[in-house]
Amino acid sequence: MKFGISLYPGLGMSRKEQRARIHRAAAYGITRLFTSLHIPETDETHFVEEWQAMLTAAKSAGLAVIADASPAALKRFTPPPFTAHSLTGLGLDVLRLDDGFSPADIARLSRSEGNPRLLLNASTIKERDLATLQTEGADFTRLEALHNFYPRPGTGLSLAFFCRQNELLHHYGLSIGAFLPAAKGRRAPLHEGLPTLEMHRTMPPNLAARHLAALGVDSIFIGDDKPSDAEIATLVAITPDTVALRARLLIKDTALQDLLSQPFTARPDAARDALRAMEGRTRFHDIPLPPENTLPRPFGAITVDNQTYPRYAGELQIIKRPQGADPRTNVVAQVLPEEHFLIPLIRPGQKFTLHFQGY
């Protein structure tokens, strides 16, 4: 999994602040920088100079630069027709091709050695476009896909559409990127956040990032240009292929809490009523598990079967369908309500982790 920030020359940020943000992000482990060459509000007066300064800073910090561009925007730097030589001269690592490039253009550029890698628009591409790219002989090993972000509230993608697009793109072997907004430091002129999914516009960035990771997104970018250092740190802390859940602890047993904080693996044979961990019965084998907190089990309850349950002592579950109290089963924690939507995203055989608030 790759993580990125975004900066936009020509929108009023000083070169000094751009350099500082680039180097701080790199220090946290960010590896990609997204920018756009065709934002309507861009101040053209010093755009090219600011662009070159940003590119130089990114290269010195080891960040791969991704630029969103249309043919009209590229004319600032090089005249058409766009060739391998002219695009390589831009100094970009990845070029996201927006409106104006035909499948034949994309296929031709993808086959050109030395070109930047190419990003398709994951939000608008259709299956017939991908089929045409295959027919035109595109080199899919040099293609990726990146969703749009949506500045105006109410215009972000629906979750259902997002998932359908990702399924299509993964079918063609393409890695996928998406954006989440910053909590503060949102980009002008609207300052309403730059998410791909509308549901993320008002969601804490860390939760939105964990959601994108759970959905199988390969690259996550903060779309806004002034995220806090804390937001960047929590982004890069995400573990690929692992769903992280925040929960409230309901017991005081510190030994059990330590064991609960280690990664678990969902069993491959998915049960109807609960998500079952593979490790529970072996991991908790050597600690006492007396009956405690044997309460009704709502959705999101985290349970451990106690020592009165023959063969199943230590079984760890996250409840998916509400169940009554059982004197053989301890309710040890509860997934926070705002995190419930992540539970169904844990696939059979996938890792998951539990992160607890205090008792």
N, C-alpha and C positions, 0 to 999 in steps of 0.2 A: 504494500500500500504506500502511496505517495501523498505528501501534503504540500499545500501551496498557499501563499498570500497573494494579494492583488494590489497593484499600484497603477495610477492613471496619470501620465504626464499631461500637463495643460489644464489641470483642475485646481491649481493653486497651492499644492504642497511644494515646499522649498526643496531644492536639491539636497540640502544638508539633511532634512528630515527623511527624504527618500533613502539616502545612503544609510542613515542610522537604522531605519526600519528594516532594510534589507539585511544588514549585518546582524541585528538582533535576532531576526527570524532564522537566519542561518545558524546562529549559535544554539538555538533551540532544536534544530534538526529539520527545519523546513528545507525542501530541495527544489521547489518550483515557484516561479513567479509568473502570474497571469497579468496581462495588460490588454488594452484595446486601442486600435488605431482609428476607430470611427465612433467616438462618443460625440453627440451633437454639441454638448456644452464646452468642448475643448477650446481653450484659448490658443489659437494658431500662431500667435506672435512668437512664442519661444518653444513651440512644441518639439520641433526637431532637436533643438539643443537639449531640452529636458529628457527627451527619449534617449539620446546618445549617452547622457550622463547616467540615467537609470540602467541602461544596458551595461555600461562599464562597471558600475557598482555591483550588479548582479553577477557578472562574470567573475569579478574579484572575490565574491563571497561563495562561489560555486553553485549558484542557483541556475537551473535551466529556465530560459525565458520562453513563454508562450504568448503569442500575440494573436488577437482576434482581428481579422481583416477581411475586407471586401476588395474587389479589384479597384474600385475608386479610391479606397484608402491607401492601397499600395502605390498608387501613382505619386504619392508624396516622396517616395524613396527611389522608385525605379519605374521606367516607362514600360508599358505592355509591348509585346507579349511577354508574359512572365515565364522565365526559363530557370533551369537548375542553377545556372551561373548567377542570374540577377537575384534570386531569392536567397542563395547562399550568402551573397554580399550584405544582406540585412543583418547578419549576426545572430539570427534567431535559432533556437533549438527546435521549436515546434511552432507551426503556423496553423491556426484554426481558420478554416475556410468558411466564410459566411456567404451570404447570397451573392450570386454572380459567377460562381465557378460551376461549370458543367461536369457531369460524370467523366467525360472524355478528358477535360482539363485535369481533374483530380487524378485519374488513372495515369496520365502522362507524367505528372509531377511526382507521383509515388514511385515511379520506376526510375527516376533520375538520381543517380548516386550523388551524394554531397548535399542534396536538398535538405532543408529542415524536415523533420517528421511532420506528418499532417494530421490535423484533428478535424473530424466531421462534426456537424451540429447534431448532437444526440437528441435534441428536443424536436427537431423538425424532419429529420430524415425518415424516409419510408422504405419498406421492403423492396419496392421496385427500384429505388435508387441504389440500394446495396447490390441487387441482382445485376443492374446495369454496370456497376463498377466491376463486378466479376467478369461480365462479358467483355468489358473494355480492357481487361487484363491488369487491373490495379494490383499493386503489391500490398496485400493486406497486412503484411508484417511491419509495414511502415505507416500504418494508419491506427489512430485511436479515435475516441469520440468524447465530446464534452458538452454537457447540457448548457442551456442558457441560464442566466439569472434574470430576475424580474423586479425592476425597481418599484413599480406601482402596486400598492396593496390590492389583493384580489386577483392578480394576474398570474401568480405562480402556478406551477403544474399541480395537477391532482396526483395523489399517490398511485391510483390505479393506472393512469396513463404513463407515469414515470416507470412503473414496474414493467408495463408492456414494452415500452421502448428499450429498457435494459435487457429484457429477455431476448428481444430481436437482435440487439447489437452483440450480446454475448454469444448468440447462436452463430454469428459470423466471426467469432473469435476476437472481437474488439474489446479493449479495455475501456472503461467508462469513468468520466469525471463529473462532479457536480459541485454546486456552490452552497454554502450556508452563510447567513448574515452574522455580523458582529452584534453584540448586545448594545454597544455604544460605538462612537467613532464611525457612524454610518456615512456613506458617500453622498456628496452633493449631486444633484440639487434637491432631491426629495428627502434624503436622510431617513428613508423608510426600510432600509435593509436590502440586501441583494441575494435572496435565496433562489434556489431552483424550485424547491417545493414550497407551496404557499403555507403549509402547516408549520414550516420552520421559521416563519417570519417573526413570530412572538415566542419561540421556544428558546430556552437557554442554549447557547452554542455548543456546549459539551454534549448535551442530550441530542441535539440535531446531528452532530458529528457521529455519535455512537449509532444513531438510527441509520445514517447513510452507510456506515460500515456494515451494519447488520443486514442491509439490503444488498450487499455485494458490490458496492461502488469501489472502484480501484484507486481513484484519486479524489481527494477532498480539498477544496479551496475555500478560504474565507473571501467572499466577494467584496466586502467593504474594505476600504483602504487604511483604516485606523483601528484595527483590533488591539485590545490590550495584550500585554505580554502574558497574562494569565490565560487568556483565551488561546493564544498560540501554544502555550505549554500543554494545556489539556488536549489540544488537537493532536499533537505529535505523540502524546502518551497512549493513544489508542492502539490496542494490539490487534493486528489483522486476524481475521477469521475467528475472532472471539467476541461474544456478546457480553458486554458489561452491564450489570444491573445494580442500582443503588437500592438499599433496603434498610429497614429499621429493625435493630436487634431487639428480641423480646426475652432473652435469657441472660444470666450473669456469668455463665461458665466460660472463663477466658480460654481454657484449653480447647473447648469446642469452637469458640469464636475463631481462634487461630487456624483451626483445621477448615472451618467454613470459608475462610478468606483465600484459600488456595484454589487454583483453577479446577473446574469439573468438566466432564464430558457427557453430553446427552447420549443416552442409550440409543443404539441404531434402530431398535424396535419401539417406535413411538407409541406410548400409551394414550388412550383417549382422554383420561381424566387428569393426568399429571405428567410433567416433564421429569423423568427419572435420571439420576446421575449414575454413571457407571462405577464411580470410586467409593461411594458412601460406605458400604458395608465393610470394605477393607480398611479405609482410612480411619474410621471411628472404632475399629475393632478393639483397640487397647485402652479405651477410656470408658469410665462408667457412664451409663445412659439411663439413669432412673427416670420414672415418669415425671414429667414437669410440663406445665402449660398445655395440657391435653384439651385444647379448645376446639370449637368448630373451625373449619378450614375454608376460608373464602378464597376467591381467585387471588393469586399472587402470594399466598401463604407459603413459607418455606418450612418444610417439616423434616424431622429425623425420627425414624421409628426407634422406640426405646427398647430396653433390655427385656421387656415382657413380651416382645413380638418374636417368637421362635423363627429362626432362619433369616428374618428381615431386619434384625437390630442393626442400626446404622444406615438404613436405606434413606437417602436424601431425595426429596421431591420438591418441585415447585407446582403448586396446585393450579390446574387449568379449568376445572369445573368444581364449583363449591361443594364441599362435603361436610358431613356432621362430625362431631367430636368422636375420637376413638381413644380409649385409655392407653392404647399401645403406641400412639403417635404423638410426639411432642411438636408443638408449633414454636419454632425457634426464632423466626423472623418474618417480616412482611415486606414484599417488594413495594416501593413507594408508588402511590396511585398514578402519578404522572409517568411512571416507567412501565406500566402494565402493557402498553402496546408493543413493547419489545419482546415480551415472553413468547408470543407465537412465532417470532422470527428465528428462534433457536432451532436449528435443523437437527435431525438425527445425526449423531456422530460429531456434532460441533462442540467446541469449547465454550464455556461460559464462566464468568466470575461474578462474585458477590462483594459489594462494597458497602460497609455498614456505617450507619449513623450510631451514635452512642445509645446505650441502654436508657 
